[in-house]
Amino acid sequence: MIAFSRPALGDPELRAVAEAFDSGTVGYGPRSRDFEGRFARHLGVPPEHVVFLNSATSGTFLALELLGLAEGDEVVIPSLSFVSGPNATRARGARPVFCEVDPHSLNPSVRDVERVLTPRTKAVLVLHYGGCPGDIAGLAELCARRGVALVEDAACSVASRVRARAAGTFGDMGVWSFDQMKIMVTGDGGMLHVRDPRLARRARRLAYHGLARPDDGFTPPPWRSWEFEQREIGRRLVGNDLTAAIGAVQLCRLPGLVARRAELVRRYDDALAGAAGVRRPPPLPGGHVSSHYLYWVQVDRRIRDEVARRLHAAGVETSFRYGPLHTVPAYGPVRPLPVSERAAAETLCLPLHPGLTDDDARTVAHLLRETVRALLPRTA
């Protein structure tokens, strides 16, 4: 089976974990703080504004908590995104309001978001689909003009940039994911960036039970290390030195990992050029850099599932990220979003990871072309 996703881990990561074991510190400690600093430099932001967490989902929940969401507030979310956004919204008693996306880039436009803004809108939570930044600069300008917070789900976009600025840093807050399916992998883990210094300090405090920290002015003498001061109610959301050790190695390898993904994308693009019934991802706008997390194709909705079934039978694992959230009853009244529904029914994501060989990519592209071609007459 040609796997849809596979982490790129090896001996350097194992050695880093062994060193963490030998150090005697495996919880949140010096390696976690070092990883925060390295990742902050990667983003081009101050390290005190970045917190290493146990997942990007924890970061999303924490971000919406920092915004003070309450009953009656609304958060605008593109329908084709991950469940963590609406889950975090509902957990605060607020209501997710889903917007349309571009049918081919699968990112929302400024107009898509603006169309559903209301006086109750407290935040916009936008995903960069497949690692490709949408019009994030335009969305940041819209949110600033309307007095609405912008949270970026950059889980898929660890190396994405717009005119040299890192995706995830345009908004008031941004989150990144390092789970086993992502580009940078720590097993589980995530990072949160908070632009406002006061909220950044509060994020760090809430991520560790709400206990006062040195930057809150609380530093007990070393001989009374058991002392604590409870400032507010928090949870334990921080990462640990074992996963941080892996993350530091993965961050060093990130340029090579992304370059290999970019090469595979070029091979898919070339192999699928002119393929009957297959639409490739749209080209990136000028000044945009993708992390190449996903490579998606679009085919006639009447054959999409059969294409996936036949590819799986031939040894190719495919998927679709992410299902239309506006159809989930748990998030509120279901209302139609026809563009998102059609895009979700037409889109299929192909295998894309550094472990994929050139022969694998050729095989996937060939099987896709032949499968679609064999099924197309049925749709005539």
N, C-alpha and C positions, 0 to 999 in steps of 0.2 A: 504494500500500500504506500503510495506517495502521500505523506502526511500533510495535512493542511497547515499545521504549525509545529515547530519544534524549537526548544530553547537552545541557544548556542553557548554551552557550558563545557568546561574542560579542566585540565590540570591547574592552570593559574587560579581559578576560582577555588579548587580544592585546597591548594596551598594557603590561600588567604583565610579560608575557614579554619584550617589547622592552626594557623598563627593566632587566630582569635581564641581558639580553644586553649592554646598554650598560655595565652596572656592572663587567663583566669577571669576575664570580663566578657560575658556573652550577652548581657542585657544591653539596654541603652547606655552607651558609654563613649569612650574616646573615638572609636571607629565610626559610630553613628554621627558624632559631631564632625568628624573629618569628612565623611561622605556628604553631609549637608553643605560643608564649605566647598567641596569639589563641584557639587551639582550647582550651587549658587554661581560659581565662576563660569560654569558651562552656560548658564542662563544669562549671565551678565547682571546679576542683582546682588545686593548685600546679603551675606550669609545669615544675619539675624532675622531675615525675612523668610527663611526657608526652614521647614520642619519635616524631618523624616518620620513617616508614619507606617503603620502596619498594612495599609492598603490605600489605594486612591479613593475607594468608597468611603473610608473613614475621613479622608480629606474633604470629600463632598459634603458629608453630614456635618463636619466641623465648620466648613465654609458657610453653610446656610445657618448654622447656629450663631456664628459671629455676626451675621447680617441681622439677627434678631427677628427672624420671620415669625409671624403669629397668625392666628385664625383670621381668615379673610384675605390674607395676602396671596398674591399670585406670582408664580415663577414661569417664565416662558422658556420652553424646551423644544428643540426640533424633535419631531416624532421618531425619526430614524436615529436613535441614540440609545445609550445603555440605561438599564433600570435604576442604577444608583441615583440618578438625578431626581426622578419623580418619587422614588422611595424616600430620599432625604427630605424632599419637599413635604410629602404627606406626614412624615414623622414630626415635622414642626407645626402641623395643623394647617398648613397652607395648601394651595391648590395648584397643581401643575397645569399649565395651559400650553397645548402642543401647537407648533406651527409647521407649515409646509417646508419643504426643502427643494433645491434645484433637482430636477429629475435625473440629471446625469452626474453632477459632482456630488450630490447627496448632502451638500452643505446648505444651510439656510442663507438667503440673501437678506440685506437690510430691509427690503420691502416685506419679505416673509415675516420677519420679526415685528416690524412696525405695525403690520396689519392687525396683530392680536394684542398690542399693548393697551392697557386700560389704566385708569387712575389707581387701581389696586395692585398694579405690577410693582413688585419689590426688587425683582432680579431677573436677569436673562442668563441661562446656563446653556452654553453652546459647545457642541462637540466639533472637533476638527476631523471630518470623516476620513478614515483610512490613513491618517497622518498628513492629509493635504489641508492646509489652512484655507478657510473660506475668506470672505471679506471681513476679516476680524478687525481691521483698522476702521472700516465703515461702521461696524457694529459697536466698537468702542466709542466712536464719535456720537452715534445715536444714543447710546446709554447715558453718556455724559450730558448730552443735551436734554434728555428727558428726566434726568435725576434718578436713574435706575442703575443698580449695581450690576456689574458684568462678571460672571464666573466662567472660566474656561476649563472645559474638560479636555485636557491635553494628554489623556491617557495613552493615545495612539501616536503622539506627536513629540516624542522626546528629542528629536533633532530638527523639527520643523521650524522654519523662520519666514518672516515677511520683511523684506528689505533689511536683512541682518538682525532683526529683532526676534527673540525667541517667542514662538507660540506659547501661550500660557502666561505671558507677562504683559499683555495688552489690557487685560481686565483688572478688576480689583483683587481677584484671587484666581489661582490656577492650580490644577491638580494633575499629577502624572502617575502612571501605574507601572509597576515592575513585576507583575504576576507572570506565571510561567508561559503565557502566550504572547507576551509583549516583546518589544525589540531589545530592551534592557531587562534582564531577568534577575530577581533576587529570591525567587520562590514565591513569596508574597511581600508586598511592600509598596509604598507610594510616597510622593512628596507633595507638600502644600506650599505654595508661595502666596504671601499676603503683602500687598503693597503698603498699606497703612501701618506705620511703626507701632502704634498703640494696639491695633488689632493683631499684629504679628506677635507681640508679647503675650497677648491674651490667648492666642492660638496655642502657643507653646505651653502655657499654664494649663489650659483645658485638656491638652493632650496628655497631661500627666496628673490626672485626678483633680485638677483645680488647685493644686498646692502652690503656695507662694514660692518664687524662684529668686535667685540672686538678682536678676534684672528687675524684680519687684522690690528690691531693697531688703530682702530677707536672706541672711547668711548666718546660720548658727555657728558658734565656735566649734572647732573640730572635736573637742572632747564632749560635746553635747550634740552629736550628729543625729540623735533620735528626735530632736525637736522639729516640729512642723507647724505651718500656719495654713489653715484652710481658707482660701480666699473666695472660692465659689465651687459649685458642684461640677466636677469633670469626670472623665473616664480615662482608662489607660489605652491610648491609641498609638503610642510611639513604636518605632521600629526597634531593632536590636543590633548588636555588634556582629552577630553571625551573618545576618542578611546584608548589613552595611558593608562587611568585608567583601562579599560577592559583588555588591553594587559598585564599589570603588574599582574593581577589576573590569566589570562590564562597561563602566563609563570610559575607561581608557581604551577599550576595544570598540566603543560605539562608532567612531568614524569608519572603521573597516566593516562593521556589521551593516551599517546603512549603505555603504558603497556596494556591498554585495547585493543587497536588496535592490538598489537602483539598477545594477547590471541585469538582474533577473527581470525587472520591469521592462527594460529595453528589449530583452529577448522576447518577452511576451508580446510587446507592442509590434515588433518586427514579424513575429510568427503569425500574429492574428490580423495583420494589416490586410484589408480587403476580404476578410472571411465573411462569407454570406451569412446574414442573420446575427452577427456578433458585433456589438458596440463596445469599444474599448473605453477606459476612463478618459475624460477630457484632459487636454493639456493644461499644465499649471499656468496661472497668470504670471506676467512678468514680475520678478522680484520675490516670487514664492519658492520656497524649498520644502520638499516633502520628506517625511521620515520613511515613506514607502512601507507602511504597516500592512495595508491591504492592496490587492490587485483585484478589481471587480470588473466583470463583464455584464452586459445586459442583453437578454434574448427575449423572444416573444414569450409573454407570460403563460401562454397555453402549453409551452414545452419546457419551461424552466425546471420544474420538478422532475420531469422525465430525463432531462439532460443530467441533472444531479444524480439520479438513480443509475443511469447508464455509466456515468463516469465512475461512480463508486464500485459498480460491478466490474469495471475494467481496472480497478486498483488506484483510483484517484479520489482522495478525500477533498470535498468542497464544503462550503458553508455559506451562510449569509449573516452578516453583521450590519445593522441591528434591526430587529423586528419593529414594526410600527407600534409605538407605545400608546398612541391615541385610541387604539382598539382594545386596550386592557381595561376591563370594567372597574378594577380596583382603584384606578386613578381618577374616576369620576365619570360623568356622562360621556358616552361615546358619540363623537360627531365626525362627519366625514372629512377626510383630507385626501382628496382623490389623487393628487400628484404623488404624495408619499405612499399611498396604497399601491399605485401602479408601479412606482420605482421598486417597492419592496417585492412585488410579484415578479419583476423582470430581472432582478439582480442576483448574481452568483459570484462568490469570492473564491478565487483560485489559490492553490498552495503558494505560499511566499515566505521563505525563511532561508537563512544562510546555509542550512544543510541541504538545500535543494541543489542538485547538480544541473549543469547545462542540458544534459540528456533528459533529466526529469522534466525540465521546463519545456523542451521540445516535445516530449511525449504528451504532456498535459495539453499543450496548444494543439497538437495534431488530433488528439482524441476529441477535444472540444469542437474543432472545426468539422470533423467527420460526423460527430454525433448531431450537431445542429443541422448540418446539411441533410442528414438522413431523415430528420424530423420535420424539416421545413415544408416539404410538399403537403403535409397534413394540415398546415395552417393556411394554405393557399385558398 
